Each structure stands twice: as structure tokens, then as C-alpha cells.
Amino acid sequence: MNRTKTITTILLLFLCFSLQAQTGRSIILSPLSSFSDEWNKPVYLDLNTARDSNYLTGMEKDVIWILNMVRKNPQLFLRSVLLNPKSEFYKIPSARNSYFTSLVKDLQNQKPSRKALQPNRVLYQSAFCHALNSGKEGFVGHDRKWGCRSSFSAECISYGFDDALDIIIQLLVDDGVPSLGHRSICLTASYKELGVSIQPHSLYSYNSVLDFY
């Protein structure tokens, strides 16, 4: 996490605690609230479908939440996160490669998903088993080598990040993957359930497995 993101997170936490002290109620902020206040509207807060899933970490819950927000309003995500000059993810036009520019076009044309992804414990167990063992062995890829169940319909794997937004953006940009398979899976509206596990990786620090159904 860079210094700008750290400062922003501290300020948002301070605001949250201040509002809680004034109202006596817990205030929940969207993980995208630093990019636009619009992400704090009830329609997006309601997309936190994994909030009560006690088998997921907070960051794993945020992966599902952020992906739900991207799918619900891809154009707002594009404007507020990727094309916002104040965003750490913004790239000046001359620095945009073909993967970034194609993502811009895809999000511009993407239709909003009507239903949010729901957390699924079986899919989580599948993702956890593969992420845990891949991390220990320094393995890269989708092949199940440790008896992990694979009841999912589609799978995305991110390497190198343990932050939810970083993970989602890596999968959406899909740099170096000509098929853009991860992007396609993340934006496919027919998938309704998701399991997420973020685990240490001996070669890339972290690997995150997202199993869809």
C-alpha cells in the first residue's frame, strides 16, 4: 500500500469513527469511497454481500464487494478509479498500453449486472485449498495437484497483491494475457456465486484465487 493510499485510509477511518461517535451507530464506508462519494450510496453499500461470511477475511470480503460494484456500474468505476487523474491507477494517454485501453473500451460498453455475486463456502474451500498449496509450493497455474476440489465453473488467479482493489484491477487489465480470460470471467453476468482466498506465495508474496459458479 503506498503512502497516498495509507493517508486516505487513515482519513476515512477517522471520519468513520467521528460519525459513529456523533450518531452512536456504526458507519460503513465503501472500499471505493476515496475515489468518489457516490460509492457510498445505499445501492453500492448493499453490494457487500459477503459482510456476514465469517469464513472470509475482511480483504476477501472486499474483493467480492469491489467486483460487485464494478459489475453494477462499470462506467462509474472507469471514471472514478481508472480515468480519474487523482487516482493512483490513472495513466496518462501516452503511458497506456493496449490492455489498458481495451479495458477502457470494455467498461464503456459493459452493461450493468442485475444481480450481485454471492459468497459461496464450497467455492471458498476450493479457492483456499488451491491458494494455500500453490503458495507453499511456489506453483503458478490452475492445475489441481493437491486433491483440491474443483466444482467451480471459472477461475481467476492473481499474483503479487494482497489488497482487494489491486487484485481486481490486475485481473481486469489482464496485462500479458492475450485472451483476456480473467477480465471476461470477472465481467460475465451469468456467474452468480464466488469464493475468494488470499494466501502467501513463496515466489510472488501473495496469490489470490477466485472461483466462480
C-alpha contacts under 8 A as a table, 3 or more apart, distances in Angstrom:
res1	aa1	res2	aa2	distance
1	M	5	K	6.28
1	M	6	T	6.54
1	M	163	D	7.72
2	N	5	K	5.47
2	N	6	T	6.23
3	R	6	T	5.01
3	R	7	I	6.21
4	T	7	I	5.28
4	T	8	T	6.19
5	K	8	T	5.08
5	K	9	T	6.05
6	T	9	T	5.14
6	T	10	I	6.25
7	I	10	I	5.14
7	I	11	L	6.26
8	T	11	L	5.17
8	T	12	L	6.20
8	T	34	S	6.77
9	T	12	L	5.13
9	T	13	L	6.14
9	T	34	S	7.90
10	I	13	L	5.12
10	I	14	F	6.15
11	L	14	F	5.04
11	L	15	L	6.21
12	L	15	L	5.06
12	L	16	C	6.07
12	L	34	S	7.60
13	L	16	C	4.95
13	L	17	F	6.17
14	F	17	F	5.25
14	F	18	S	6.06
15	L	18	S	5.06
15	L	19	L	6.13
16	C	19	L	5.31
16	C	20	Q	6.15
16	C	26	S	7.95
16	C	27	I	5.74
16	C	28	I	7.30
16	C	29	L	7.44
17	F	20	Q	4.94
17	F	21	A	6.09
17	F	27	I	7.64
18	S	21	A	5.13
18	S	22	Q	6.29
19	L	22	Q	5.08
19	L	23	T	6.05
19	L	24	G	7.95
19	L	25	R	7.91
19	L	27	I	6.83
20	Q	23	T	5.29
20	Q	24	G	5.21
20	Q	25	R	5.09
20	Q	26	S	5.28
20	Q	27	I	5.90
21	A	24	G	5.38
21	A	25	R	7.52
28	I	45	L	7.86
29	L	33	S	6.44
29	L	40	N	6.05
29	L	45	L	7.58
30	S	33	S	5.08
30	S	39	W	6.05
30	S	40	N	5.48
30	S	44	Y	7.55
30	S	45	L	6.28
31	P	34	S	7.47
31	P	62	D	7.07
31	P	66	I	7.16
32	L	35	F	5.64
32	L	36	S	6.89
32	L	39	W	6.11
32	L	66	I	7.48
33	S	36	S	5.24
33	S	37	D	5.38
33	S	38	E	7.36
33	S	39	W	5.43
33	S	40	N	6.10
34	S	37	D	7.19
35	F	80	S	5.52
35	F	81	V	6.10
35	F	87	S	7.01
36	S	39	W	5.93
36	S	80	S	6.12
37	D	40	N	5.59
37	D	41	K	7.65
38	E	41	K	5.63
39	W	44	Y	5.90
39	W	45	L	7.51
40	N	44	Y	6.41
40	N	45	L	6.17
41	K	44	Y	5.68
41	K	45	L	6.35
42	P	45	L	4.87
42	P	46	D	5.90
43	V	46	D	5.46
43	V	47	L	7.03
44	Y	47	L	5.21
44	Y	48	N	7.61
44	Y	69	M	6.31
45	L	48	N	5.89
46	D	49	T	6.97
47	L	65	W	5.86
47	L	68	N	6.05
47	L	69	M	6.76
47	L	116	A	6.40
48	N	51	R	5.72
48	N	61	K	7.55
48	N	62	D	7.61
48	N	64	I	7.33
48	N	65	W	4.75
48	N	68	N	7.83
49	T	52	D	7.70
49	T	64	I	7.54
49	T	65	W	6.76
49	T	116	A	7.53
49	T	117	L	7.32
49	T	118	Q	5.84
49	T	119	P	6.88
50	A	53	S	5.21
50	A	56	L	7.93
50	A	61	K	5.40
50	A	64	I	6.99
50	A	65	W	7.33
50	A	118	Q	6.88
50	A	119	P	5.62
51	R	61	K	6.54
53	S	56	L	5.87
53	S	61	K	7.92
53	S	119	P	7.43
54	N	57	T	7.68
55	Y	121	R	7.81
56	L	60	E	5.81
56	L	61	K	6.19
56	L	196	V	7.78
56	L	197	S	7.68
57	T	60	E	5.13
57	T	61	K	6.25
58	G	61	K	5.11
58	G	62	D	6.28
59	M	62	D	4.93
59	M	63	V	6.37
59	M	162	D	7.78
59	M	163	D	6.72
59	M	164	A	5.78
60	E	63	V	5.13
60	E	64	I	6.81
60	E	164	A	6.94
60	E	196	V	5.87
60	E	197	S	6.32
60	E	198	I	6.73
61	K	64	I	5.39
61	K	65	W	6.27
61	K	196	V	7.97
62	D	65	W	4.76
62	D	66	I	5.81
62	D	164	A	5.85
63	V	66	I	5.37
63	V	67	L	6.10
63	V	164	A	4.77
63	V	165	L	6.94
63	V	167	I	7.58
63	V	168	I	6.91
63	V	196	V	7.52
64	I	67	L	5.23
64	I	68	N	6.09
64	I	117	L	7.12
64	I	118	Q	8.00
64	I	119	P	7.60
64	I	194	L	7.43
64	I	196	V	7.66
65	W	68	N	5.10
65	W	69	M	6.35
66	I	69	M	5.03
66	I	70	V	6.23
66	I	164	A	7.53
66	I	165	L	6.95
66	I	168	I	7.59
67	L	70	V	5.03
67	L	71	R	6.17
67	L	168	I	6.82
67	L	186	C	7.34
68	N	71	R	5.14
68	N	72	K	5.99
68	N	116	A	5.66
68	N	117	L	6.25
69	M	72	K	4.94
69	M	73	N	6.05
69	M	74	P	7.55
69	M	77	F	7.72
70	V	73	N	5.47
70	V	74	P	4.83
70	V	76	L	8.00
70	V	77	F	5.86
71	R	74	P	5.66
71	R	112	P	5.72
71	R	113	S	5.41
71	R	116	A	8.00
71	R	187	L	6.18
71	R	189	A	7.77
72	K	112	P	4.72
72	K	113	S	5.11
72	K	114	R	7.09
72	K	116	A	7.65
73	N	76	L	5.48
73	N	77	F	6.47
73	N	112	P	5.62
73	N	113	S	7.97
74	P	77	F	5.09
74	P	78	L	6.14
74	P	107	L	5.35
74	P	108	Q	7.13
74	P	110	Q	6.46
74	P	111	K	7.59
74	P	112	P	6.74
75	Q	78	L	4.97
75	Q	79	R	6.19
75	Q	107	L	5.97
75	Q	108	Q	5.68
75	Q	110	Q	7.79
76	L	79	R	5.09
76	L	80	S	5.87
77	F	80	S	5.33
77	F	81	V	5.50
77	F	82	L	7.03
78	L	81	V	5.69
78	L	82	L	5.05
78	L	83	L	5.93
78	L	104	V	6.88
78	L	107	L	6.57
78	L	108	Q	7.55
79	R	82	L	6.19
79	R	83	L	5.01
79	R	84	N	5.84
80	S	83	L	6.36
80	S	84	N	5.16
80	S	87	S	7.66
81	V	84	N	5.60
81	V	87	S	5.87
81	V	89	F	6.58
81	V	90	Y	7.16
82	L	87	S	6.97
82	L	89	F	5.55
82	L	90	Y	5.06
82	L	91	K	7.66
83	L	87	S	7.65
83	L	89	F	7.96
83	L	90	Y	5.48
83	L	91	K	7.48
84	N	87	S	5.31
84	N	90	Y	5.98
85	P	90	Y	5.61
85	P	91	K	7.79
86	K	90	Y	7.23
87	S	90	Y	5.32
91	K	94	S	7.94
91	K	95	A	5.89
91	K	96	R	6.07
92	I	95	A	5.43
92	I	96	R	6.67
93	P	96	R	5.36
96	R	99	Y	7.88
96	R	100	F	5.76
96	R	101	T	6.30
97	N	100	F	5.48
97	N	101	T	6.33
98	S	101	T	5.17
98	S	102	S	5.95
99	Y	102	S	5.23
99	Y	103	L	6.22
99	Y	173	V	5.82
99	Y	174	D	6.82
99	Y	175	D	5.66
99	Y	176	G	7.90
100	F	103	L	5.13
100	F	104	V	6.40
100	F	173	V	5.73
100	F	175	D	7.77
101	T	104	V	5.06
101	T	105	K	6.47
102	S	105	K	5.10
102	S	106	D	6.12
103	L	106	D	4.94
103	L	107	L	6.05
103	L	172	L	7.04
103	L	173	V	6.04
104	V	107	L	5.34
104	V	108	Q	6.15
105	K	108	Q	5.06
105	K	109	N	6.34
106	D	109	N	5.23
106	D	110	Q	5.82
107	L	110	Q	4.91
113	S	116	A	7.13
113	S	189	A	5.65
114	R	189	A	7.89
115	K	189	A	7.90
115	K	192	K	7.38
116	A	192	K	6.85
117	L	191	Y	7.21
117	L	192	K	4.78
117	L	193	E	5.02
117	L	194	L	6.30
118	Q	192	K	6.24
118	Q	193	E	4.65
118	Q	194	L	6.09
119	P	124	Y	7.87
119	P	193	E	5.69
119	P	194	L	5.08
119	P	195	G	5.87
120	N	123	L	5.37
120	N	124	Y	6.16
120	N	193	E	5.96
120	N	194	L	5.70
120	N	195	G	5.53
121	R	124	Y	4.85
121	R	125	Q	6.18
121	R	195	G	6.67
122	V	125	Q	5.13
122	V	126	S	6.37
122	V	195	G	7.42
123	L	126	S	5.05
123	L	127	A	6.18
123	L	151	S	7.20
123	L	152	F	6.48
123	L	194	L	6.29
123	L	195	G	4.42
123	L	196	V	7.60
123	L	211	D	5.78
123	L	212	F	7.13
123	L	213	Y	7.89
124	Y	127	A	5.00
124	Y	128	F	5.87
124	Y	194	L	7.34
124	Y	195	G	3.82
124	Y	196	V	5.43
124	Y	197	S	6.52
124	Y	211	D	7.21
125	Q	128	F	5.02
125	Q	129	C	6.04
125	Q	195	G	7.47
126	S	129	C	5.43
126	S	130	H	6.44
126	S	148	C	6.11
126	S	149	R	5.51
126	S	150	S	6.01
126	S	151	S	7.47
126	S	152	F	7.89
126	S	195	G	7.63
126	S	211	D	7.28
127	A	130	H	5.38
127	A	131	A	5.99
127	A	195	G	6.23
127	A	196	V	5.90
127	A	197	S	5.51
127	A	209	V	5.18
127	A	210	L	6.15
127	A	211	D	5.91
128	F	131	A	5.16
128	F	132	L	5.82
128	F	196	V	7.23
128	F	197	S	4.94
128	F	198	I	7.53
128	F	199	Q	7.76
128	F	209	V	7.28
129	C	132	L	5.34
129	C	133	N	6.18
129	C	148	C	5.67
130	H	133	N	5.41
130	H	134	S	5.77
130	H	144	R	6.91
130	H	146	W	7.71
130	H	148	C	6.31
130	H	209	V	7.29
131	A	134	S	5.19
131	A	135	G	5.92
131	A	197	S	6.52
131	A	198	I	6.78
131	A	199	Q	5.76
131	A	207	N	6.23
131	A	208	S	6.28
131	A	209	V	5.80
132	L	135	G	5.27
132	L	136	K	6.37
132	L	199	Q	5.71
132	L	200	P	7.29
133	N	136	K	5.11
133	N	137	E	6.16
133	N	139	F	7.93
133	N	146	W	7.16
134	S	137	E	5.26
134	S	138	G	5.63
134	S	139	F	4.59
134	S	140	V	6.75
134	S	201	H	7.00
134	S	207	N	7.96
135	G	138	G	5.13
135	G	139	F	6.50
135	G	199	Q	6.61
135	G	200	P	5.51
135	G	201	H	3.62
135	G	202	S	5.55
135	G	203	L	7.74
135	G	206	Y	7.18
135	G	207	N	6.66
136	K	139	F	7.80
136	K	200	P	7.62
136	K	201	H	6.23
136	K	202	S	6.04
137	E	201	H	7.94
137	E	202	S	6.96
138	G	201	H	6.05
138	G	202	S	5.01
138	G	203	L	5.43
138	G	204	Y	7.92
141	G	157	I	7.84
142	H	155	E	7.82
142	H	157	I	7.90
144	R	147	G	6.46
144	R	148	C	6.01
144	R	149	R	7.87
144	R	150	S	7.72
145	K	148	C	7.33
152	F	155	E	7.10
152	F	211	D	5.73
152	F	212	F	5.56
152	F	213	Y	5.29
153	S	211	D	7.48
153	S	212	F	5.77
153	S	213	Y	4.91
154	A	185	I	6.90
154	A	211	D	6.04
154	A	212	F	5.14
154	A	213	Y	6.65
155	E	182	H	7.85
155	E	185	I	7.69
155	E	209	V	7.17
155	E	210	L	5.61
155	E	211	D	4.59
155	E	212	F	6.03
156	C	171	L	7.47
156	C	182	H	5.59
156	C	185	I	7.53
156	C	209	V	5.96
156	C	210	L	5.08
156	C	211	D	6.61
157	I	171	L	7.87
157	I	207	N	6.86
157	I	208	S	5.49
157	I	209	V	4.58
157	I	210	L	6.21
158	S	161	F	7.22
158	S	167	I	6.15
158	S	170	Q	7.05
158	S	171	L	6.65
158	S	207	N	5.52
158	S	208	S	5.00
158	S	209	V	6.61
159	Y	204	Y	6.02
159	Y	205	S	7.76
159	Y	206	Y	5.78
159	Y	207	N	4.43
159	Y	208	S	6.46
160	G	204	Y	4.90
160	G	205	S	5.63
160	G	206	Y	4.94
160	G	207	N	6.19
161	F	164	A	7.99
161	F	166	D	6.35
161	F	167	I	5.96
161	F	205	S	7.46
161	F	206	Y	5.63
161	F	207	N	6.90
161	F	208	S	7.74
162	D	166	D	7.56
162	D	167	I	7.06
162	D	198	I	6.61
162	D	206	Y	6.12
162	D	207	N	7.61
162	D	208	S	7.56
163	D	166	D	5.34
163	D	167	I	6.18
164	A	167	I	5.16
164	A	168	I	6.32
165	L	168	I	5.12
165	L	169	I	6.11
166	D	169	I	5.27
166	D	170	Q	6.08
167	I	170	Q	5.23
167	I	171	L	6.35
167	I	208	S	7.60
168	I	171	L	5.23
168	I	172	L	6.12
169	I	172	L	4.97
169	I	173	V	5.95
170	Q	173	V	5.40
170	Q	174	D	5.88
170	Q	175	D	7.43
171	L	174	D	4.98
171	L	182	H	5.44
171	L	183	R	5.79
171	L	186	C	7.73
172	L	182	H	6.60
172	L	183	R	4.44
172	L	186	C	7.21
173	V	183	R	6.85
174	D	177	V	5.59
174	D	180	L	5.76
174	D	181	G	7.74
174	D	182	H	6.38
174	D	183	R	6.30
175	D	178	P	7.94
177	V	180	L	5.42
177	V	181	G	7.27
180	L	183	R	5.42
180	L	184	S	6.23
181	G	184	S	5.11
181	G	185	I	6.21
182	H	185	I	5.21
182	H	186	C	6.21
183	R	186	C	5.22
183	R	187	L	6.25
184	S	187	L	5.36
184	S	188	T	5.97
185	I	188	T	5.24
188	T	191	Y	6.24
189	A	192	K	7.40
191	Y	194	L	8.00
191	Y	212	F	6.27
191	Y	213	Y	5.33
192	K	212	F	7.47
192	K	213	Y	6.13
193	E	212	F	5.74
193	E	213	Y	5.18
194	L	210	L	6.75
194	L	211	D	5.62
194	L	212	F	4.60
194	L	213	Y	6.43
195	G	209	V	8.00
195	G	210	L	5.69
195	G	211	D	5.11
195	G	212	F	6.61
196	V	208	S	7.11
196	V	209	V	5.75
196	V	210	L	4.65
196	V	211	D	6.53
197	S	208	S	5.60
197	S	209	V	5.43
197	S	210	L	6.81
198	I	206	Y	6.96
198	I	207	N	5.93
198	I	208	S	4.29
198	I	209	V	6.60
199	Q	206	Y	5.66
199	Q	207	N	5.61
199	Q	208	S	6.31
200	P	205	S	5.54
200	P	206	Y	4.26
200	P	207	N	6.22
201	H	204	Y	5.40
201	H	205	S	4.62
201	H	206	Y	4.44
201	H	207	N	5.69
202	S	205	S	5.85
202	S	206	Y	7.67
204	Y	207	N	7.08
